[in-house]
Structures are given as structure tokens and as C-alpha cells.
Amino acid sequence: MGLSPMRTAVNEGGPDAVATPAAAERLTALADWALGQLAPRADYVQVFAEQTLEIRTETLDGRELATRLEPHEGLGCMVLQNDRWRYRHVAASELPALAHWLRGPEQRAQPSLPCRWPDLPETGFVPVAAKDWRVAGADVPYTLRAMEDFTARTIAVADSDGLRASSSSQRTRQRLEATVSDHGARSRGLSRYVLHETSQRPYPGAGAVARQALDNALHASRAAVTGQFCTPVVFGPSAAAGFLHELIGHALEGDNFALDSVYLAALRRGPAITDKLTIIDDPSLADGHGSRPIDDEGMQTRPTTLLAQGKIVSPLTSVRTSRRNGYTPSGSGRRMDYRHLALPRASNTVVLPGTEEPTEMHRDTRAGVLIVDCLGAGMINLATGEFSFAGLNCTYVTPGGERIPARDVSLVGDALDALSRIDAIGSDMGGDSSTCGKQGQLVGIGVFSPSMRFTGLKWTAS
């Protein structure tokens, strides 16, 4: 793995602020130009300027499959005009057309731009060689698909309230899927790793990341648990944060939190959640996939306490949700790229550790315990609170203490009931990266938590 030197620069405030990289300076100038074109005809204007280069490489069993380069370059403009929010995006090549958006049908000369659009960055990104993903000493046949997503992103934001901010960042996310076959049955194992400019962890090497995926596939291949169960479920480090991100984190996004639904109304009233549970959204973590110095609306990011000792504290907000609902701004507006409106989204969901010994949480002499090390795809219905999620890297511990791998695990239930069943929070801690979808926009988030045990959850394995 080779990465060019990375840096993140933030520029907020007036002319005395610290200088930003050249690309950010140009984007700031272009955002200011667009603001000047739109502000006279609107009550509020926010301009988001972006230059992003995404590089994805994909390999299979030591062979290169594909490399994709995709730039995202343009402006996204949100205006409030006569109590109505409007949004328009323009690509970098179409900027002069933006000046006529709010002006009506009259013809005007094309306005000149303050500077040219910056050139795409020289990243210095060097992907892992396809052959280096092979697992040394593997004693079983396997298939390994590896994907590396590199992103070099520079943004600048200007609004009619006087906000000016910019940032530049680079990061790489590696995702691996190993498959082993046994008598016609195929078992998958996954692993993920994130590298970016604030990372403090030493990179373990491509072989170690691949080995984790293969070990998880081998674990699934030994699965011997089938049927329907209702037992205690222990979510391992990071998996617990993933579960609570879905049950509580999405509900506490400002636009969702304002909805009038049975589940959200009950959550606001306060279900019987243990007072040992505290959840924070923290965009400042050194190794968080969702970490960033400013959000996509130029707000300085900061940790936001979502739940403290089992009680709701504050929702995550964007500019629109703050203005519309009177919420305290949290700097949580995020968007997939300039073509999308910013939505209130999580950055890194963090569950504070408790005091329970994790190994003690695995014991149950009546029904056994399911251990879920990773949460897969799934959904929660925010109208009713019903959920369904896939559990990955799962182990069933029998009442006698035998540990049996389980695969194709599905967890279903009611969120309010599940939240009332938290009975232990571990003293350990772990983290992972994930991709979260909302209204058609995918963004990266981090999930960090100790192990947690829930009593009496329903699950199936096949």
C-alpha cells in the first residue's frame, strides 16, 4: 500500500483565517461567486463546491478485474425563497448557467468566473498489487475478491449568513470477500479496513486483512445450527454500535425525529432503556470512517450526545432541519456528492463501554447465547419499529458451553422491545467501518462499541 502525504485543512471565518490549499481556495472563490449571483434574490443561500476523485480497484484471486476513476466536480446550491426551499446542482462545465436560475426569463450576458476550476489532484495512490491479496499458508481452496476505494475530496461552503469553510482529505477503504466451498455449499467471510490522514493504527498488511476474511469464511463453513430461536444475543465490539445505529441513530436524525409515527413517538416518550447506555456521534475520531473536520454544509463538527444514561439528549441536524424544527445545530449535514441535498446523518456512532466482563456475557445455562460479531444488511421501519437484520460471523454457545458456528442468521423483532432487553454492556471496545443508505444517498460511517447483551431476541439460522 502506498499513499501520498495526506492533509486536512479547515478555513472558517474572514480574511484573517488560515490559508487553504490551492484547490480549496479556488472552490471557495467559485462558491462566493455563485453566492453573489443568487443571494440578492433569496432569503438564504448556501453554496457547496466539490472536487472529488474516486478510484476503485477490484481484483479476484490474484487477477486484476477493473479500475474505475470517477470525478465529482460541481456546485450544489440551496436557497430559501418565500418560505420555500429549492435546490439546484450544476457541473463544473455549466457554472455560468447558474447565474440565471433565480433571475426569470430576461436575457443577460454570461457572467465571468473569478477563476478556472481546479485541476484534478495528483493523488499518489498506489493500490495493493493483486498478487499481494493472497493468503500465505492457506490450506483450503478459496476465492478472494478485493476492492479498494480511494477518495480524494476537497469541498468549500459559503452561505449568505457569512459562513466560509473548506477542507481537503484523502482516504482508502478496503473491502474483502472470501468464499470457500464444501460439498457444494458456499460460505462467505468479510473483512474491512480504513486508512485516512488521521489514522493512528499501523496498517497490518494486505495479507492480514485477507486472512481475516478467509478465517470468517471458514468459520461459516463449519456452521451446524438451524432453526428458529429466542435466546440472549451478544453483539460483539462494533456490531452492537451497528445495531443501535439502526434502532436509535436513524431515529435521532433530525428529519426522522420530527416525524409523527408510533415508534418515534414512543421513543421520544422514553422506553425502558438501561441507564447504563450512552451513545455519542463523534466525527473527531482518528480512525473513524465518518470522521471529518467540517460537515457538508460548512459547519464545524463536534461530538453530539444522542443518548445519555438511557435518555434522549439531542438529534442530529442539518441546516434545514435546524431552521424548520428549532433544533440546536450539530454540524451533521452530509451528502453523497454535490448533486444531492445535505441530510442529517451520523458520522461515527460510539457506544461508551460498561463494566461487564465480555466472556461472562456468553454464558447462559437455559437457552444458550448467540454471539454476533458483525451486522450485515437489514432495515428498520421507523413507522412501526419493526426490524430485520442479517448477522455475520455468528456463534451459538449451547447451555453446556459448546461453541457452534452459525450462518445465514436473521434477527427480527420490535425495536422498543429490544431496547428494553439490554442487560449487560461490556468493558471491551472495538470499531469497524460501514456504508449507510438514506434517501438514495450512501455515505461512510464508523461504528464503535463494547460487547452488549440483549435478552430474548428472536433469530433464525439455516
N, C-alpha and C positions, 0 to 999 in steps of 0.2 A: 504494500500500500504506500503510495506517495501522494502527499497533498502539499499544495503550495502554502506559504505562510498565510495565516488567516487573521482577520482583524474585524472588529466591530466598532463602528464609530457612531456616536449619537450627537446630534446637533439640535438643540432646542433654544428657543428664545430669540433675541435680537442680534444685531450685527457683531456684538462682542463675544458670541458663542464660539466654541472651539471649531476650527475648520474641519470639514468633512472631506473624504476622498473626492477626487475629481468627478467621478460618475455621480456621486450623491449631490455635489454642487450643481451639476447641470440639471439633474432631475428636480432639485429644489427650485432652480430658476424657471424651469418649464412649468412646475406646479404653480409658482407665483404668477406666471404669465396667464395660465388658464384661470386662476382665481380672479385676476384683474378683468378678464373678459366676461366672467359670469356674475361676480359679486354685485355690480350695480343693479341687476335685475332680480335679485333674490334676497330673502331674509337671512339665509345662512347658506354657505357654500363650503364644501370640503373636497379637496383635490388630492388624489392618491396617484403618485407616479411610480412606476415599477419597471425595473430591468432585471429579469431573471433568466438564467440559463440552466436548464435541467439536462443532465446527461444520464441516461440509463444504459447499463451494460447487462447482458444476460448470457450465461453460459450453461451448458449441460454436459455433465460427465467429461469435463476437460476440454470441451469444444466451445468455441465462441459461436453464439447464436445470432446476436443482434446488438447493435449500438444505436441509440436514438438520441439526437440532440434537438431540444425544443426550447426556443426562446419565448418569453412572455414580455412584451415591451409595449407600454402604452399608459394612458391616463384613465382613471375612473373618477367620475365627478358626481357627487351627491349634493342636491340643492333642496332647500326648503323654501317654497314659494306659495304664498296664500294658504298656509297650513297644509300643504300637500308636499310629500317627499317625492322626488324624482331622481333617477339615476341614469347616467349615460357613460359608456366607455368608448374610447377611440384608440386605435392602434397608433404606434409611433409615426407611421407614414401618413396619418389622417389628421394630424393635430390642427391645421388651420381651419378645418370644418367645424371644430368645436366652438369657435367664436360666434357662430350664427345660431347656436342651439336655442338660446332664450330670446333672440332678438326679433323674431317674427319674420314676415315674408320679404322685408325690404332687402335689396341687394347692397352689399358693401364690398369694398376691396379686401382681399385676403390679408389679414394682419401678419406682420413679420414675427418670427420667433426670436427669442432672446439669444438662443444658442442652438447648435445642432444636437441631435440625440446622441448620447454617448455610445461609443463602440462597445461591442460585447467584450466581457472581461477575458483576459488570459488567465485561465484558472490554474494551470499546472497539475490538474487532476490526472492521476495515473491509476487506472483500475487494477484490481488484483488479476494476475495472469490466470487464464482458465485452468492451467495445469496445477496451480497452487491451491485450488479448492479441494483437491483430492485428499482423502483421509489416509494418513500413513498407518500401515499396520492393520487396516480393516480386514477382518477375517470372514466377512459375508459379502455377497454381491449386493450392490446398491446403486441407485440412481440419485444424482445430486444436481438440482437446479439452483443456480446462484444469481441473484440480482443485486446490483449496486445502483443506488440512486444518488447522484451528486447534484447539489443545488448551490449555485452562486447567486445571491439575491441582494439587490440594492433597491431601497424604497425611499421616497420622500413624501411628506404630507404637509399641506398648507391649508389653513381654513380662514374664514372671514372673522373669526374671533381672535386672530393673532397667533395661532399655534404654528410653529415651524419645527419639523423634526425629520431626521433621516437616519438610516442605519444600513450597514453592509455586513453580510455574513456568508459563510460557506459551511456546508455540512454534507456528510455522506451517511447514508443508511444502507446497511447490508441485510438482505433477507434470503434465507436459505431454506430449501425444502428437500429433505432426503426421503427416499422411498425404498423399502425392502419388500421382497415378495417371499411368501412361504406357502407352498402348496396352492398357489393360485390366489391367495389373499394378499392384498397390498396394504401396507401400513405406512403412514406418513409421520414425519417428525420435522418440526420447525425450529429455527433459531433466528435471532435478530441482533444487530449491533449498530450503534450510532456513534459517529465521530463528528465533532464540530469544534469551533475555535475555543470554547471554554472547557472542553473535556479535561478532566483530571485523571482519568483512568488510563493506564498503559494499554495499548492495543494488544490483545492476546495472540493475534496472528490468524490468518485465514484458516489454517488447519484446525485450530481450536474452535473457531466458530462453526466450521463444517462438522467437526466431531460432535458438537452438541446436537446438531440436527440429526445426525446419524444415531446417536445414543437415544434420542427421543423416539425415532422410528423403530429401533429395536425394542424399546420398552413397549410401544403399542403393539408390536408383532406378537408379544407374549400374552396379550390380553386373554382373560378367561372368565370374565364377568359378563353375564347377560341378564336382562330382565328389568323390572320396574322396582324402585326402592324409595324409601323415605327414611333417611338417616341424617346424622350430623354430617355437615360438609365443611372441610377445612380448605379455604383458599390460601394458596401459598403466597410468599412475598411477591408483590406486584399484581398477582391475579386478584387479590382482594380489592386493590385500588381500581382495577378494571371493572370489577363487579359494581362497586359503589359509584364509579364514574357514570355508569349507565343508570343505576337506580336513583341516585341523588344529584350527580353532577349535571346531567342534562336537564333535570327538573329545575335546577337553580341557575340556568341560563336565562337572562332577563326576559327575553321574548316568550320562552316557555313558562317561566314563573308567573307571568301576568295572565296566563290562560285560566279560564274558569272550567276546570274539569274535576271529576270526582277524586282522582288520585292527587292532583296538585292541591286541591282544597284541603284534603285530609293531611297532606304533607305539611302545609302551612299551619294547620291546627296543632300539629305535633304528634306523630306516632310514638309508640313506646320504644324509642331508640336508647340504648345504653348511654349513660353519661360518661362513659369511658371513650366515646368516639368523637374525634376531632378531625375534620377534613379541611385541607388548605389547597387552593390553587396557587402554585408558586412558579412564575415564569423566570425566576432568577437561578434555578438550579444549574450547576455546572454541567451535568450530564443529561439534562432533560431534552427530549426530542421537541418539546414545545417551548423551550427557553428562548427569550428574545428581550432586548432592552426597551423597545417600544412596540406597541401593537400596530395593527394595520390602519389605525386612524391617528397615529402620531402621539398617542398618549403614553407617558412613561409608565411602564408596567411595574407592578408591585404585588407581593403576596396578598391574597384575599381569603379570609377565613369564611368558608361556606357553612361549616357546622362546627360548633364548639360545645363540647360536653353534651352531645346529643341534640342541641338546639340550633335551629337555623339562624344564621347571622346576616348573610348578605348574598344577593345574587350576583352573577357576572353580567356585565353590561357593555353595550356598545353606545355610540353617541345617540342613535335613535331611541334605544330603549331607555337610556337615562333621561332624555328630554321628554319622552312620551309618558313615562311612568313615575318620574320623580325619584329614580334610584340614584344612589351615590355612584359616580363614575369609578370603574375599576380598571380601566385600560385593558379590556378583554375583547375588543373588536378584531376579528380575524377574517380573512378572506383567502380563497384558493389562489386567485390572481386578480389583476386589475379589472377583469371583465365581470367580477362579482361584487355585490354589496357586502360590506362587513357585517358579520353576525356576532353576537356574544357567544364566545367559545372558550373552552378550557385550554390551558397551556400544559401544565403538569399537575395531575391530581395526586395529592400527597395525603396519606393517612398516617397520623402520628402513632408511634409504637406504644404498646401497652406493657404489661409486666408478666404475662403468662409465658411459661416455658413451651416453645413450639412443639417439642416431642410429646409433652403431656396432652396436647390438644388432639393427638392422633389416637387416643385410646378411648374405646367405648365397648364395654363388655356385653351390651344388649343388642345393638343393631349393626355394629361396625361403623366405620367412618370412611367417607370418600374424600380423597385429597386431590385437589385441582391445582396443578402448577401453572396453567396458562389458560386464559379465557379466549375462546375463539369468537366466531361471528355470532350475532344474535340481535335481539331488539327488545325494547320495552315500549308498551303502548302507554303514552303519557296521559291518555284519557282515562284508562281504567287501572293502570299499574300492573297489568299482566306482562310477564317477561318470558323469554325463551333464549337460552344461550348454549353454545357448544363449549364443552370442557375438553381441554387438550392436556396431554401428559398426565393422565389421571391414574390414581392407585386406590384400590379398595383395601382397607385394613379390616380384616374379619374380627368378630368378637374375641377370637382366640389370639389375635395379633399377627396372623399371616398377611403378608402384603401381596396383592394380586393386581397386576396391571389391568386397566380398563380403557376401552377406546370407544369412539363414536358415542361419547357421553353427551346427553342433553339435559339441561337443568331448566325446569319450568316452575312457575309459581306466581304469587301475588307479591308485589314489591313491599307493600305496607306490612304484610305478614312476615316476609323475610327479614325486614329491618328490625322487627320486634324479636327476632330469634338470634341476634348476635349475643353470644355468651362468653367469648374469650377473644382477646386481642394480644398477639404475641409480642415478644421483646426483640424479635429479629427485624430485618429490613431488607428490601430488595427493590429493583427497578427494572422497567422494560419500556420499549417504545411501541406505539400503536398508531394506526390511522383511523381517524374518526370521521364519519359522514354525517352531514346535516344539510337538508335542502339542496342536495346535489353537489355540495362542496366537500372535498376531502382535505383535511389538514392533519398534520402530525401532532401527537400529544405524548407526554410521558406519564407513566403510572408507577407510583412508588408507595409501598406499604409494607407492614409486617404481615405475618400469617394471621388469619381470622377464622373463627369457627362459628357456624350458624347451625342451630339445632333444627332437625325435622324438615329438611328441604327435599323436594321430590326430584328424582333423576332416573334416567334410563341409560342402559348400555347395551350395545349389540355387537 
